[in-house]
Amino acid sequence: MRLFAGNSESSSKTLTVHRLVQKVTRESLTDKEHRTWSERAVRAVSNATPDLEFEEWALCDLLLSHWRLCVEYIRNYEFQSHEAAYLLYQAGRYLRARALYDEAEEV
């Protein structure tokens, strides 16, 4: 595990966990624990999601893979929260702005 401090352009911090560690951890969770952590992930990604403006597209590019995973969580667990709705709305807007119309419509 490595902790990276943000560069001079960003004050954010990220945490990197090896994919094998992620897989083993996910597979060891009970269904209830997986739902709980999925809901927390949706909330965290939603909170990191900016109001979509052109100037923030670089951040949105970084969030895209996280949005896609959260969309799966929202569908699978049928999350109905303000954070889930906001994430879906902003991800859909971004995908449409990037001319990824089929995926935007699904979201």
ChimeraX commands (.cxc) that place a marker at each C-alpha (Angstrom):
marker #1 position 0.00,0.00,0.00 radius 0.5
marker #1 position 1.30,3.44,-0.90 radius 0.5
marker #1 position -0.02,6.83,0.08 radius 0.5
marker #1 position 0.60,9.61,-2.40 radius 0.5
marker #1 position 0.25,13.27,-1.50 radius 0.5
marker #1 position -1.29,15.46,-4.14 radius 0.5
marker #1 position 0.96,17.43,-6.47 radius 0.5
marker #1 position 1.27,21.21,-6.46 radius 0.5
marker #1 position -1.91,21.51,-8.53 radius 0.5
marker #1 position -4.02,19.45,-6.17 radius 0.5
marker #1 position -4.33,19.11,-2.43 radius 0.5
marker #1 position -6.02,15.71,-2.70 radius 0.5
marker #1 position -4.49,12.50,-1.44 radius 0.5
marker #1 position -4.92,9.07,-2.96 radius 0.5
marker #1 position -4.43,5.58,-1.68 radius 0.5
marker #1 position -3.25,2.77,-3.94 radius 0.5
marker #1 position -3.95,-0.85,-3.02 radius 0.5
marker #1 position -2.62,-3.70,-5.15 radius 0.5
marker #1 position -5.38,-5.34,-7.24 radius 0.5
marker #1 position -4.73,-8.77,-5.74 radius 0.5
marker #1 position -5.21,-7.36,-2.23 radius 0.5
marker #1 position -8.43,-5.70,-3.41 radius 0.5
marker #1 position -9.73,-8.97,-4.88 radius 0.5
marker #1 position -8.92,-11.05,-1.79 radius 0.5
marker #1 position -10.50,-8.43,0.45 radius 0.5
marker #1 position -13.68,-8.25,-1.64 radius 0.5
marker #1 position -14.03,-12.03,-1.77 radius 0.5
marker #1 position -13.70,-12.32,2.00 radius 0.5
marker #1 position -16.65,-9.97,2.65 radius 0.5
marker #1 position -20.11,-11.25,3.51 radius 0.5
marker #1 position -23.00,-10.04,1.35 radius 0.5
marker #1 position -24.01,-7.56,4.05 radius 0.5
marker #1 position -20.46,-6.23,4.35 radius 0.5
marker #1 position -20.15,-5.91,0.57 radius 0.5
marker #1 position -23.38,-3.92,0.45 radius 0.5
marker #1 position -22.19,-1.66,3.26 radius 0.5
marker #1 position -18.82,-0.99,1.60 radius 0.5
marker #1 position -20.48,-0.50,-1.78 radius 0.5
marker #1 position -22.80,2.09,-0.29 radius 0.5
marker #1 position -19.83,3.85,1.31 radius 0.5
marker #1 position -18.00,3.82,-2.02 radius 0.5
marker #1 position -20.99,5.39,-3.78 radius 0.5
marker #1 position -21.17,8.08,-1.10 radius 0.5
marker #1 position -17.43,8.81,-1.28 radius 0.5
marker #1 position -17.32,8.97,-5.08 radius 0.5
marker #1 position -20.45,11.13,-5.13 radius 0.5
marker #1 position -18.84,13.52,-2.66 radius 0.5
marker #1 position -15.74,13.71,-4.88 radius 0.5
marker #1 position -17.86,14.40,-7.97 radius 0.5
marker #1 position -17.85,18.06,-8.99 radius 0.5
marker #1 position -20.69,19.97,-10.59 radius 0.5
marker #1 position -19.85,19.31,-14.20 radius 0.5
marker #1 position -17.98,22.20,-15.75 radius 0.5
marker #1 position -15.57,22.07,-18.67 radius 0.5
marker #1 position -12.68,23.12,-16.42 radius 0.5
marker #1 position -13.20,19.99,-14.31 radius 0.5
marker #1 position -13.12,17.46,-17.16 radius 0.5
marker #1 position -9.63,16.27,-16.18 radius 0.5
marker #1 position -10.98,15.30,-12.76 radius 0.5
marker #1 position -14.00,13.69,-14.40 radius 0.5
marker #1 position -11.68,11.63,-16.60 radius 0.5
marker #1 position -10.10,10.29,-13.41 radius 0.5
marker #1 position -13.49,9.60,-11.83 radius 0.5
marker #1 position -14.95,7.81,-14.84 radius 0.5
marker #1 position -13.81,4.30,-13.87 radius 0.5
marker #1 position -15.09,4.89,-10.33 radius 0.5
marker #1 position -18.43,6.13,-11.64 radius 0.5
marker #1 position -18.78,3.01,-13.78 radius 0.5
marker #1 position -18.18,0.74,-10.79 radius 0.5
marker #1 position -20.56,2.76,-8.62 radius 0.5
marker #1 position -23.25,2.52,-11.31 radius 0.5
marker #1 position -22.98,-1.27,-10.98 radius 0.5
marker #1 position -23.29,-1.02,-7.19 radius 0.5
marker #1 position -26.32,1.28,-7.46 radius 0.5
marker #1 position -28.03,-1.13,-9.86 radius 0.5
marker #1 position -27.13,-4.32,-8.01 radius 0.5
marker #1 position -28.18,-3.05,-4.58 radius 0.5
marker #1 position -30.90,-0.66,-5.81 radius 0.5
marker #1 position -29.46,2.21,-3.78 radius 0.5
marker #1 position -31.89,5.11,-3.52 radius 0.5
marker #1 position -30.11,8.07,-2.00 radius 0.5
marker #1 position -29.28,11.65,-2.81 radius 0.5
marker #1 position -25.63,10.64,-3.36 radius 0.5
marker #1 position -26.56,7.84,-5.78 radius 0.5
marker #1 position -28.86,10.12,-7.77 radius 0.5
marker #1 position -26.26,12.89,-7.93 radius 0.5
marker #1 position -23.54,10.47,-9.06 radius 0.5
marker #1 position -25.75,9.02,-11.80 radius 0.5
marker #1 position -26.82,12.46,-12.98 radius 0.5
marker #1 position -23.32,13.92,-13.15 radius 0.5
marker #1 position -21.82,10.79,-14.72 radius 0.5
marker #1 position -24.57,10.79,-17.34 radius 0.5
marker #1 position -24.01,14.46,-18.10 radius 0.5
marker #1 position -20.28,13.89,-18.49 radius 0.5
marker #1 position -20.72,10.85,-20.74 radius 0.5
marker #1 position -23.16,12.79,-22.92 radius 0.5
marker #1 position -20.75,15.74,-23.12 radius 0.5
marker #1 position -18.03,13.30,-24.23 radius 0.5
marker #1 position -20.40,11.91,-26.91 radius 0.5
marker #1 position -20.64,8.50,-25.22 radius 0.5
marker #1 position -24.38,8.54,-25.83 radius 0.5
marker #1 position -25.20,4.84,-25.40 radius 0.5
marker #1 position -23.45,4.65,-22.04 radius 0.5
marker #1 position -24.94,7.99,-20.95 radius 0.5
marker #1 position -28.42,6.70,-21.71 radius 0.5
marker #1 position -27.81,3.54,-19.66 radius 0.5
marker #1 position -26.63,5.61,-16.69 radius 0.5
marker link #1:1,2 radius 0.2
marker link #1:2,3 radius 0.2
marker link #1:3,4 radius 0.2
marker link #1:4,5 radius 0.2
marker link #1:5,6 radius 0.2
marker link #1:6,7 radius 0.2
marker link #1:7,8 radius 0.2
marker link #1:8,9 radius 0.2
marker link #1:9,10 radius 0.2
marker link #1:10,11 radius 0.2
marker link #1:11,12 radius 0.2
marker link #1:12,13 radius 0.2
marker link #1:13,14 radius 0.2
marker link #1:14,15 radius 0.2
marker link #1:15,16 radius 0.2
marker link #1:16,17 radius 0.2
marker link #1:17,18 radius 0.2
marker link #1:18,19 radius 0.2
marker link #1:19,20 radius 0.2
marker link #1:20,21 radius 0.2
marker link #1:21,22 radius 0.2
marker link #1:22,23 radius 0.2
marker link #1:23,24 radius 0.2
marker link #1:24,25 radius 0.2
marker link #1:25,26 radius 0.2
marker link #1:26,27 radius 0.2
marker link #1:27,28 radius 0.2
marker link #1:28,29 radius 0.2
marker link #1:29,30 radius 0.2
marker link #1:30,31 radius 0.2
marker link #1:31,32 radius 0.2
marker link #1:32,33 radius 0.2
marker link #1:33,34 radius 0.2
marker link #1:34,35 radius 0.2
marker link #1:35,36 radius 0.2
marker link #1:36,37 radius 0.2
marker link #1:37,38 radius 0.2
marker link #1:38,39 radius 0.2
marker link #1:39,40 radius 0.2
marker link #1:40,41 radius 0.2
marker link #1:41,42 radius 0.2
marker link #1:42,43 radius 0.2
marker link #1:43,44 radius 0.2
marker link #1:44,45 radius 0.2
marker link #1:45,46 radius 0.2
marker link #1:46,47 radius 0.2
marker link #1:47,48 radius 0.2
marker link #1:48,49 radius 0.2
marker link #1:49,50 radius 0.2
marker link #1:50,51 radius 0.2
marker link #1:51,52 radius 0.2
marker link #1:52,53 radius 0.2
marker link #1:53,54 radius 0.2
marker link #1:54,55 radius 0.2
marker link #1:55,56 radius 0.2
marker link #1:56,57 radius 0.2
marker link #1:57,58 radius 0.2
marker link #1:58,59 radius 0.2
marker link #1:59,60 radius 0.2
marker link #1:60,61 radius 0.2
marker link #1:61,62 radius 0.2
marker link #1:62,63 radius 0.2
marker link #1:63,64 radius 0.2
marker link #1:64,65 radius 0.2
marker link #1:65,66 radius 0.2
marker link #1:66,67 radius 0.2
marker link #1:67,68 radius 0.2
marker link #1:68,69 radius 0.2
marker link #1:69,70 radius 0.2
marker link #1:70,71 radius 0.2
marker link #1:71,72 radius 0.2
marker link #1:72,73 radius 0.2
marker link #1:73,74 radius 0.2
marker link #1:74,75 radius 0.2
marker link #1:75,76 radius 0.2
marker link #1:76,77 radius 0.2
marker link #1:77,78 radius 0.2
marker link #1:78,79 radius 0.2
marker link #1:79,80 radius 0.2
marker link #1:80,81 radius 0.2
marker link #1:81,82 radius 0.2
marker link #1:82,83 radius 0.2
marker link #1:83,84 radius 0.2
marker link #1:84,85 radius 0.2
marker link #1:85,86 radius 0.2
marker link #1:86,87 radius 0.2
marker link #1:87,88 radius 0.2
marker link #1:88,89 radius 0.2
marker link #1:89,90 radius 0.2
marker link #1:90,91 radius 0.2
marker link #1:91,92 radius 0.2
marker link #1:92,93 radius 0.2
marker link #1:93,94 radius 0.2
marker link #1:94,95 radius 0.2
marker link #1:95,96 radius 0.2
marker link #1:96,97 radius 0.2
marker link #1:97,98 radius 0.2
marker link #1:98,99 radius 0.2
marker link #1:99,100 radius 0.2
marker link #1:100,101 radius 0.2
marker link #1:101,102 radius 0.2
marker link #1:102,103 radius 0.2
marker link #1:103,104 radius 0.2
marker link #1:104,105 radius 0.2
marker link #1:105,106 radius 0.2
marker link #1:106,107 radius 0.2
view
